[in-house]
Amino acid sequence: MEKPSWEKRRLGRSELSVTPIGIGGAYLGYSREGPPNEQVAVDTVLRGLELGLNLIDTSPKYLGGISERFVGLALQEWYRRGGKREEIVLSTKVGSRVQPHCYTYEHAMASIETSLELLQEPYVDLMLVHDPQDLDPVFAPDGALAALKELKAQGVIGHIGLGCRPHAFHRRCHESGEFEVSLTFGDYNLLRQSAAAG
């Protein structure tokens, strides 16, 4: 089967260039009969990369915390096969590693360190603030945004974004000038495009 030639698009206000379809980590290796299957998860990511998809999005929240580990294992195999890190746009999230979600500077730093360990990567291209119910803790002086900006300056994070449902939150983050990418779950697809008007 011939590898498709995908026309890439600019992601938000970043300079990241991504395929219109990405590899999502929410259900990697999912099974109704038992725990998620590691080999199925790894094979799924590898197949997506083989088909030319270049965006991988995961989260500490997905699959009870093992999605990032699955992605990390797949990427190590991809590199062994000759794949290059610079060909991939890797995205994960902060704030949702614990319940209730936490958006402090300290938690963001610790969570991102854990994400990098699980992903087996020294940096990620995009870090999204995940599902906040209130943006004030994110924007607080000791909030998650302060940690993300610091890590961006260090090159540990390439870009900062927001992944949540409320459109008003996306507007506030966009207007702040600090966020470059919006992930509007479920609100911009073939059936629903309310995010475009929000």
MARBA-3410 file (N, C-alpha, C, O; in Angstrom, 1 decimal):
198
0.8,-1.2,0.0,0.0,0.0,0.0,0.9,1.2,0.0,1.8,1.4,0.8 ~ 0.6,2.2,-0.9,1.4,3.4,-1.0,1.1,4.3,0.1,-0.1,4.5,0.5 ~ 2.1,4.9,0.7,2.0,5.8,1.8,1.3,7.1,1.3,1.7,7.7,0.4 ~ 0.2,7.5,2.0,-0.5,8.7,1.5,0.4,10.0,1.7,1.3,10.0,2.5 ~ 0.1,10.9,0.8,0.8,12.2,0.9,-0.1,13.2,1.5,-1.1,13.7,0.9
0.1,13.6,2.8,-0.8,14.4,3.5,-0.4,15.9,3.3,0.8,16.2,3.4 ~ -1.3,16.8,3.1,-1.1,18.2,3.1,-1.1,18.7,4.5,-2.1,18.5,5.2 ~ 0.0,19.2,5.0,0.1,19.6,6.4,-0.4,21.0,6.6,-0.5,21.8,5.6 ~ -0.9,21.3,7.8,-1.5,22.6,8.1,-0.8,23.2,9.4,-0.3,22.5,10.2 ~ -0.8,24.5,9.4,-0.2,25.2,10.6,-1.2,24.9,11.8,-2.4,25.1,11.6
-0.6,24.6,12.9,-1.3,24.3,14.1,-1.5,25.6,15.0,-0.5,26.0,15.6 ~ -2.7,26.2,15.0,-2.9,27.4,15.7,-2.0,28.5,15.3,-1.8,28.8,14.2 ~ -1.4,29.2,16.3,-0.5,30.3,16.1,0.9,29.9,16.2,1.8,30.7,16.2 ~ 1.1,28.6,16.3,2.5,28.0,16.4,3.1,27.9,15.0,2.4,28.1,14.0 ~ 4.3,27.5,14.9,4.9,27.2,13.6,4.9,25.7,13.3,5.5,25.3,12.3
4.2,25.0,14.2,4.1,23.5,14.0,3.2,23.2,12.7,2.2,23.9,12.5 ~ 3.7,22.2,12.0,3.0,21.8,10.8,2.5,20.4,10.9,3.4,19.5,11.1 ~ 1.2,20.2,10.9,0.7,18.8,11.2,-0.2,18.3,10.1,-0.8,19.1,9.4 ~ -0.4,17.0,10.1,-1.3,16.4,9.2,-2.7,16.6,9.7,-2.9,16.8,10.9 ~ -3.7,16.7,8.8,-5.1,17.0,9.3,-5.7,15.9,10.2,-6.7,16.2,10.9
-5.1,14.7,10.2,-5.5,13.7,11.1,-4.4,13.4,12.0,-3.2,13.3,11.5 ~ -4.6,13.2,13.3,-3.5,12.9,14.2,-3.8,11.5,14.9,-4.8,10.9,14.6 ~ -2.8,11.1,15.7,-3.0,9.9,16.4,-3.3,10.2,17.9,-2.5,10.8,18.6 ~ -4.5,9.9,18.3,-5.0,10.2,19.6,-4.7,9.1,20.6,-4.8,7.9,20.3 ~ -4.3,9.5,21.8,-3.9,8.5,22.8,-5.0,8.1,23.8,-4.7,7.4,24.7
-6.2,8.6,23.6,-7.3,8.4,24.7,-7.6,6.9,24.8,-7.9,6.5,25.9 ~ -7.6,6.2,23.7,-8.1,4.8,23.7,-7.1,3.8,23.2,-7.4,2.7,22.7 ~ -5.8,4.1,23.2,-4.8,3.3,22.7,-4.8,1.9,23.3,-4.7,1.8,24.6 ~ -4.9,0.9,22.5,-4.9,-0.5,23.1,-6.1,-0.9,23.9,-6.1,-1.9,24.6 ~ -7.2,0.0,23.9,-8.3,-0.3,24.7,-9.0,-1.6,24.4,-9.1,-2.0,23.2
-9.4,-2.3,25.4,-10.1,-3.6,25.3,-11.3,-3.6,26.2,-11.2,-3.2,27.4 ~ -12.5,-4.1,25.7,-13.6,-4.3,26.6,-13.5,-5.5,27.5,-14.1,-5.5,28.6 ~ -12.6,-6.4,27.1,-12.5,-7.6,27.9,-11.5,-7.5,29.0,-11.5,-8.4,29.9 ~ -10.6,-6.5,29.0,-9.6,-6.5,30.1,-8.8,-5.2,30.0,-9.3,-4.2,29.4 ~ -7.7,-5.1,30.6,-6.9,-3.9,30.6,-6.4,-3.6,29.1,-6.4,-4.5,28.3
-6.0,-2.3,28.9,-5.5,-2.0,27.6,-4.3,-2.9,27.2,-3.5,-3.2,28.0 ~ -4.2,-3.2,25.9,-3.2,-4.1,25.4,-2.0,-3.3,24.9,-2.1,-2.5,23.9 ~ -0.9,-3.4,25.5,0.3,-2.7,25.2,0.7,-2.9,23.8,1.1,-1.9,23.1 ~ 0.8,-4.1,23.3,1.2,-4.3,21.9,0.3,-3.7,20.9,0.8,-3.2,19.9 ~ -1.0,-3.8,21.1,-2.0,-3.2,20.2,-1.8,-1.7,20.2,-1.8,-1.1,19.1
-1.5,-1.1,21.4,-1.3,0.3,21.5,-0.1,0.7,20.7,-0.1,1.7,19.9 ~ 1.0,0.0,20.9,2.3,0.4,20.2,2.1,0.2,18.7,2.5,1.1,17.9 ~ 1.5,-0.9,18.3,1.3,-1.2,16.9,0.4,-0.1,16.2,0.6,0.3,15.1 ~ -0.6,0.4,17.0,-1.5,1.4,16.5,-0.7,2.7,16.2,-0.9,3.3,15.1 ~ 0.1,3.1,17.1,0.9,4.4,16.9,1.8,4.2,15.7,2.0,5.0,14.9
2.5,3.0,15.7,3.5,2.8,14.6,2.8,2.8,13.2,3.3,3.3,12.3 ~ 1.6,2.2,13.2,0.9,2.2,11.9,0.5,3.6,11.5,0.6,3.9,10.3 ~ 0.0,4.4,12.4,-0.3,5.8,12.1,0.9,6.5,11.5,0.8,7.2,10.5 ~ 2.1,6.3,12.1,3.3,7.0,11.7,3.7,6.4,10.3,4.2,7.2,9.4 ~ 3.6,5.1,10.1,3.9,4.5,8.8,3.0,5.1,7.7,3.5,5.3,6.5
1.8,5.5,8.0,0.9,6.0,7.1,1.1,7.5,6.9,0.4,8.2,6.1 ~ 2.1,8.1,7.5,2.4,9.5,7.3,1.8,10.5,8.3,2.0,11.7,8.2 ~ 1.0,10.0,9.3,0.5,11.0,10.3,1.6,11.4,11.1,2.5,10.7,11.5 ~ 1.7,12.7,11.5,2.8,13.2,12.3,2.4,13.8,13.6,3.3,14.1,14.4 ~ 1.1,13.9,13.9,0.7,14.5,15.2,0.3,13.4,16.2,-0.6,12.6,15.8
0.9,13.3,17.3,0.5,12.4,18.4,0.1,13.2,19.6,0.8,14.0,20.1 ~ -1.1,12.9,20.1,-1.7,13.7,21.2,-2.0,12.7,22.3,-2.8,11.7,22.1 ~ -1.5,12.9,23.5,-1.8,12.0,24.6,-2.1,12.9,25.9,-2.2,14.1,25.8 ~ -2.2,12.2,27.0,-2.4,12.9,28.3,-2.2,12.0,29.4,-2.3,10.8,29.3 ~ -1.8,12.5,30.6,-1.7,11.7,31.8,-3.0,11.1,32.2,-3.0,10.1,32.9
-4.1,11.7,31.8,-5.4,11.2,32.2,-5.9,10.0,31.4,-6.6,9.2,31.9 ~ -5.4,9.9,30.2,-5.9,8.8,29.3,-5.4,7.4,29.8,-4.3,7.2,30.2 ~ -6.4,6.5,29.7,-6.2,5.1,30.1,-5.7,5.0,31.5,-4.9,4.1,31.8 ~ -6.1,5.9,32.4,-5.7,5.8,33.8,-4.2,6.1,34.0,-3.6,5.7,34.9 ~ -3.6,6.8,33.0,-2.2,7.2,33.2,-1.2,6.4,32.3,0.0,6.7,32.4
-1.6,5.4,31.6,-0.6,4.6,30.8,-0.5,5.0,29.4,0.3,4.4,28.7 ~ -1.4,5.8,28.9,-1.3,6.2,27.5,0.1,6.8,27.1,0.7,6.5,26.1 ~ 0.6,7.7,28.0,1.9,8.3,27.7,3.0,7.2,27.7,3.9,7.3,26.8 ~ 2.9,6.2,28.5,3.9,5.1,28.5,3.8,4.4,27.2,4.9,4.0,26.6 ~ 2.6,4.1,26.7,2.4,3.4,25.4,3.0,4.2,24.3,3.7,3.7,23.4
2.8,5.5,24.3,3.3,6.4,23.2,4.8,6.4,23.3,5.5,6.3,22.3 ~ 5.4,6.4,24.5,6.8,6.4,24.6,7.4,5.1,24.1,8.5,5.1,23.4 ~ 6.8,4.0,24.4,7.3,2.7,23.8,7.2,2.7,22.3,8.2,2.2,21.6 ~ 6.1,3.2,21.8,6.0,3.2,20.3,7.1,4.1,19.7,7.6,3.7,18.6 ~ 7.3,5.2,20.3,8.3,6.1,19.7,9.7,5.5,19.7,10.5,5.7,18.8
10.1,4.8,20.8,11.4,4.2,20.9,11.5,3.2,19.7,12.6,3.0,19.1 ~ 10.4,2.4,19.5,10.5,1.4,18.4,10.5,2.2,17.0,11.2,1.7,16.1 ~ 9.8,3.3,16.9,9.9,4.1,15.7,11.3,4.6,15.4,11.7,4.5,14.2 ~ 12.0,5.0,16.4,13.4,5.5,16.2,14.3,4.3,15.8,15.2,4.5,15.0 ~ 14.1,3.1,16.5,14.9,2.0,16.1,14.7,1.6,14.6,15.6,1.0,14.0
13.5,1.9,14.1,13.3,1.6,12.7,13.7,2.7,11.7,13.5,2.6,10.5 ~ 14.3,3.7,12.3,14.9,4.8,11.5,14.1,6.1,11.4,14.4,7.0,10.8 ~ 12.9,6.1,12.2,12.1,7.3,12.3,12.9,8.4,13.0,13.8,8.2,13.8 ~ 12.5,9.7,12.7,13.2,10.8,13.2,12.3,11.6,14.1,11.1,11.8,13.8 ~ 12.8,12.1,15.3,12.0,12.9,16.2,11.5,14.2,15.6,10.4,14.6,15.8
12.3,14.8,14.7,11.9,16.0,14.1,10.7,15.9,13.1,10.2,16.9,12.7 ~ 10.4,14.7,12.8,9.3,14.4,11.9,7.9,14.3,12.6,6.9,14.3,12.0 ~ 8.0,14.3,13.9,6.8,14.1,14.8,6.5,15.4,15.6,7.4,16.1,16.0 ~ 5.2,15.6,15.7,4.7,16.7,16.6,4.1,15.9,17.8,3.0,15.3,17.6 ~ 4.7,16.1,19.0,4.2,15.3,20.2,3.6,16.3,21.1,4.1,17.3,21.5
2.3,15.9,21.5,1.5,16.8,22.4,1.1,16.0,23.6,0.6,14.8,23.4 ~ 1.2,16.5,24.8,0.5,16.0,26.0,0.0,17.1,26.8,-0.1,18.2,26.4 ~ -0.5,16.8,28.0,-1.3,17.7,28.8,-0.8,17.8,30.2,-0.1,16.9,30.7 ~ -1.3,18.9,30.9,-0.9,19.1,32.3,-2.2,19.5,33.0,-3.1,20.2,32.5 ~ -2.2,19.1,34.3,-3.4,19.5,35.2,-4.3,18.3,35.5,-5.0,18.4,36.5
-4.3,17.3,34.7,-5.2,16.2,34.9,-4.6,14.9,35.4,-5.3,13.8,35.3 ~ -3.4,15.0,35.9,-2.8,13.7,36.4,-3.4,13.3,37.6,-3.4,12.1,37.9 ~ -4.0,14.2,38.4,-4.6,13.8,39.7,-6.1,14.2,39.7,-6.5,15.1,38.9 ~ -6.8,13.7,40.6,-8.2,14.1,40.9,-8.3,14.7,42.3,-7.8,14.0,43.2 ~ -8.9,15.8,42.5,-9.3,16.8,41.4,-8.1,17.3,40.7,-7.0,17.4,41.2
-8.4,17.8,39.5,-7.3,18.4,38.7,-6.6,19.5,39.4,-7.2,20.2,40.2 ~ -5.4,19.7,39.1,-4.5,20.7,39.9,-3.7,21.5,38.9,-3.1,21.0,38.0 ~ -3.7,22.8,39.1,-3.1,23.7,38.1,-2.1,24.6,38.8,-1.9,25.8,38.4 ~ -1.4,24.1,39.8,-0.4,24.9,40.5,1.0,24.8,39.8,1.2,23.9,39.0 ~ 1.8,25.7,40.0,3.2,25.7,39.5,3.9,24.4,39.8,4.5,23.7,39.0
3.8,24.0,41.1,4.5,22.8,41.6,4.0,21.5,41.0,4.7,20.7,40.5 ~ 2.7,21.4,40.9,2.1,20.2,40.3,2.4,20.2,38.8,2.7,19.1,38.3 ~ 2.4,21.3,38.1,2.7,21.3,36.7,4.1,20.9,36.5,4.4,20.0,35.6 ~ 5.1,21.4,37.2,6.5,21.0,37.1,6.6,19.5,37.3,7.3,18.8,36.5 ~ 6.0,18.9,38.4,6.2,17.5,38.7,5.5,16.7,37.6,6.0,15.6,37.2
4.3,17.1,37.2,3.6,16.3,36.2,4.3,16.3,34.9,4.4,15.2,34.2 ~ 4.9,17.4,34.4,5.6,17.4,33.2,6.9,16.5,33.3,7.2,15.9,32.3 ~ 7.5,16.6,34.4,8.7,15.7,34.6,8.3,14.2,34.4,9.0,13.4,33.8 ~ 7.2,13.8,35.0,6.7,12.5,34.9,6.3,12.1,33.4,6.6,11.0,32.9 ~ 5.7,13.1,32.8,5.3,12.9,31.4,6.5,12.6,30.5,6.5,11.7,29.7
7.6,13.4,30.7,8.8,13.2,29.9,9.4,11.9,30.1,9.9,11.2,29.2 ~ 9.4,11.4,31.4,9.9,10.1,31.7,9.1,9.0,31.0,9.7,8.1,30.5 ~ 7.8,9.1,31.1,7.0,8.1,30.5,7.1,8.1,29.0,7.1,7.0,28.3 ~ 7.2,9.3,28.4,7.3,9.4,26.9,8.7,9.1,26.4,8.9,8.9,25.3 ~ 9.7,9.0,27.4,11.1,8.8,27.1,11.6,9.9,26.1,12.3,9.6,25.2
11.2,11.1,26.4,11.6,12.2,25.5,12.1,13.4,26.4,11.7,13.6,27.5 ~ 13.1,14.1,25.8,13.6,15.3,26.6,12.8,16.5,26.4,12.9,17.5,27.2 ~ 11.8,16.5,25.5,11.0,17.7,25.3,9.7,17.3,24.6,9.6,16.2,23.9 ~ 8.7,18.1,24.6,7.4,17.9,23.8,7.2,19.2,23.0,7.6,20.3,23.4 ~ 6.6,19.0,21.9,6.3,20.1,21.0,5.2,21.0,21.5,5.2,22.2,21.2
4.2,20.4,22.2,3.1,21.1,22.6,2.6,20.6,24.0,2.5,19.4,24.2 ~ 2.4,21.5,24.9,1.8,21.1,26.2,0.5,21.9,26.4,0.5,23.1,26.4 ~ -0.6,21.1,26.6,-1.9,21.7,26.7,-2.4,21.7,28.2,-2.2,20.7,28.9 ~ -2.9,22.8,28.6,-3.6,22.8,29.9,-4.9,22.0,29.7,-5.7,22.4,28.9 ~ -5.1,21.0,30.6,-6.2,20.0,30.3,-7.4,20.2,31.2,-7.3,20.1,32.4
-8.5,20.5,30.6,-9.8,20.5,31.3,-9.9,21.3,32.5,-10.5,20.8,33.5 ~ -9.5,22.5,32.6,-9.7,23.3,33.8,-11.2,23.7,33.9,-11.9,23.9,32.9 ~ -11.7,23.7,35.2,-13.0,24.2,35.4,-13.0,25.7,35.7,-14.1,26.4,35.7 ~ -11.8,26.3,35.9,-11.7,27.7,36.2,-10.3,28.1,35.8,-9.3,27.3,36.1 ~ -10.1,29.1,35.0,-8.8,29.5,34.5,-8.0,30.3,35.5,-6.8,30.5,35.4
-8.6,30.8,36.6,-7.8,31.7,37.5,-6.6,30.9,38.1,-5.6,31.5,38.2 ~ -6.8,29.7,38.5,-5.6,29.0,39.1,-4.5,28.8,38.0,-3.3,28.8,38.3 ~ -4.9,28.7,36.8,-3.9,28.5,35.7,-3.1,29.8,35.5,-1.9,29.8,35.3 ~ -3.8,31.0,35.6,-3.1,32.3,35.3,-2.5,32.9,36.6,-1.8,33.9,36.5 ~ -2.8,32.3,37.8,-2.2,32.8,39.0,-0.7,32.9,39.0,-0.1,32.1,38.2
-0.1,33.8,39.8,1.4,33.9,39.8,2.1,32.5,40.1,3.2,32.3,39.6 ~ 1.4,31.7,40.9,2.0,30.4,41.2,1.2,29.3,40.5,1.1,28.2,41.0 ~ 0.7,29.6,39.3,-0.1,28.7,38.6,0.6,27.9,37.5,1.8,28.1,37.3 ~ -0.1,27.1,36.8,0.5,26.2,35.8,1.1,27.0,34.6,2.1,26.6,34.1 ~ 0.5,28.1,34.2,1.0,28.9,33.1,2.5,29.4,33.4,3.3,29.4,32.5
2.7,29.8,34.7,4.1,30.2,35.0,5.1,29.1,34.8,6.2,29.3,34.3 ~ 4.7,27.9,35.2,5.6,26.7,34.9,5.8,26.5,33.5,6.9,26.2,33.0 ~ 4.7,26.5,32.7,4.8,26.3,31.3,5.7,27.3,30.6,6.5,27.0,29.7 ~ 5.6,28.6,30.9,6.4,29.6,30.3,7.9,29.4,30.7,8.7,29.6,29.8 ~ 8.1,29.0,31.9,9.5,28.7,32.3,10.1,27.6,31.5,11.2,27.7,31.0
9.3,26.5,31.4,9.8,25.3,30.6,9.9,25.6,29.1,10.8,25.0,28.5 ~ 9.1,26.5,28.6,9.2,26.9,27.2,10.5,27.7,27.0,11.2,27.4,26.0 ~ 10.8,28.5,27.9,12.1,29.3,27.8,13.3,28.4,27.8,14.3,28.7,27.2 ~ 13.2,27.3,28.6,14.2,26.3,28.7,14.3,25.3,27.5,15.2,24.5,27.4 ~ 13.3,25.3,26.6,13.2,24.4,25.5,12.6,23.1,25.8,12.7,22.2,25.0
12.1,22.9,27.0,11.5,21.6,27.4,10.1,21.5,26.7,9.6,20.4,26.4 ~ 9.4,22.6,26.5,8.1,22.7,25.9,8.3,23.6,24.7,8.9,24.7,24.8 ~ 7.8,23.2,23.5,7.8,24.0,22.3,6.8,25.1,22.3,7.0,26.3,22.0 ~ 5.5,24.7,22.7,4.4,25.6,22.6,3.4,25.3,23.7,3.4,24.2,24.2 ~ 2.6,26.3,24.0,1.6,26.2,25.1,0.2,26.3,24.5,-0.1,27.1,23.6
-0.7,25.4,25.0,-2.1,25.4,24.5,-3.1,25.1,25.5,-2.7,24.9,26.7 ~ -4.3,25.1,25.1,-5.4,24.7,26.0,-6.3,23.7,25.4,-6.7,23.7,24.3 ~ -6.6,22.6,26.2,-7.5,21.6,25.8,-8.7,21.4,26.7,-8.5,20.9,27.8 ~ -9.8,22.0,26.3,-11.0,21.9,27.1,-12.2,22.2,26.2,-12.1,22.5,25.0 ~ -13.4,22.2,26.8,-14.6,22.4,26.1,-15.1,23.9,26.0,-15.5,24.4,25.0
-15.1,24.6,27.2,-15.8,25.9,27.1,-15.1,26.9,26.2,-13.9,27.2,26.3 ~ -15.8,27.5,25.2,-15.3,28.4,24.3,-14.8,29.7,24.9,-13.8,30.3,24.4 ~ -15.4,30.1,26.0,-15.0,31.3,26.7,-13.6,31.2,27.2,-12.8,32.1,27.2 ~ -13.2,30.0,27.7,-11.9,29.7,28.2,-10.9,29.9,27.0,-9.8,30.4,27.2 ~ -11.2,29.4,25.9,-10.3,29.5,24.7,-10.1,31.0,24.3,-9.0,31.4,24.0
-11.2,31.7,24.4,-11.1,33.1,24.1,-10.2,33.8,25.0,-9.3,34.6,24.6 ~ -10.3,33.6,26.3,-9.5,34.2,27.3,-8.0,33.9,27.1,-7.1,34.7,27.2 ~ -7.7,32.6,26.9,-6.4,32.2,26.7,-5.8,32.8,25.4,-4.6,33.2,25.4 ~ -6.6,32.8,24.3,-6.1,33.4,23.1,-5.8,34.9,23.3,-4.7,35.4,22.8 ~ -6.7,35.6,23.9,-6.5,37.0,24.2,-5.3,37.3,25.1,-4.8,38.4,25.0
-4.9,36.4,25.9,-3.8,36.6,26.8,-2.5,36.7,26.0,-1.5,37.3,26.5 ~ -2.4,36.1,24.8,-1.2,36.1,24.0,-0.2,35.0,24.5,0.9,34.9,23.8 ~ -0.5,34.3,25.5,0.4,33.2,26.0,0.1,31.9,25.4,1.0,31.0,25.4 ~ -1.1,31.7,24.8,-1.5,30.4,24.3,-1.5,30.4,22.8,-2.0,31.3,22.2 ~ -0.9,29.3,22.2,-0.8,29.3,20.7,-1.7,28.3,20.1,-1.9,28.4,18.9
-2.2,27.4,20.8,-3.0,26.3,20.3,-4.3,26.1,21.1,-4.2,26.1,22.3 ~ -5.4,25.8,20.4,-6.7,25.5,21.1,-7.1,24.1,20.6,-7.2,23.8,19.5 ~ -7.3,23.2,21.6,-7.9,21.9,21.3,-9.4,21.9,21.8,-9.6,21.9,23.0 ~ -10.3,22.0,20.9,-11.7,22.2,21.3,-12.4,20.8,21.1,-12.9,20.5,20.1 ~ -12.4,20.0,22.2,-12.9,18.7,22.1,-14.3,18.6,21.7,-15.2,19.2,22.3
-14.5,17.9,20.6,-15.9,17.6,20.1,-16.6,18.7,19.5,-17.8,18.6,19.1 ~ -16.0,19.9,19.3,-16.8,21.1,18.9,-16.3,21.6,17.5,-16.7,22.7,17.1 ~ -15.4,20.9,16.9,-15.1,21.2,15.5,-14.7,20.0,14.7,-13.6,19.5,14.7 ~ -15.8,19.5,14.0,-15.6,18.2,13.3,-16.7,18.2,12.1,-17.3,19.3,11.9 ~ -16.9,17.1,11.5,-17.8,17.1,10.4,-19.3,17.3,10.8,-20.1,17.8,10.0
-19.6,17.0,12.0,-21.0,17.1,12.5,-21.3,18.4,13.2,-22.4,18.9,13.2 ~ -20.3,18.9,13.9,-20.5,20.1,14.8,-19.3,21.1,14.6,-18.1,20.6,14.6 ~ -19.6,22.3,14.4,-18.5,23.3,14.2,-18.8,24.6,15.1,-18.5,25.7,14.7 ~ -19.3,24.3,16.3,-19.7,25.5,17.1,-18.4,26.2,17.6,-18.5,27.4,17.9 ~ -17.3,25.6,17.6,-16.1,26.2,18.0,-15.7,27.4,17.1,-15.1,28.4,17.5
-16.0,27.3,15.8,-15.7,28.3,14.8,-16.4,29.6,15.2,-15.9,30.7,14.9 ~ -17.6,29.5,15.7,-18.4,30.7,16.1,-18.2,31.1,17.5,-18.6,32.2,17.9 ~ -17.5,30.3,18.3,-17.4,30.5,19.7,-16.2,31.4,20.0,-15.9,31.7,21.2
END
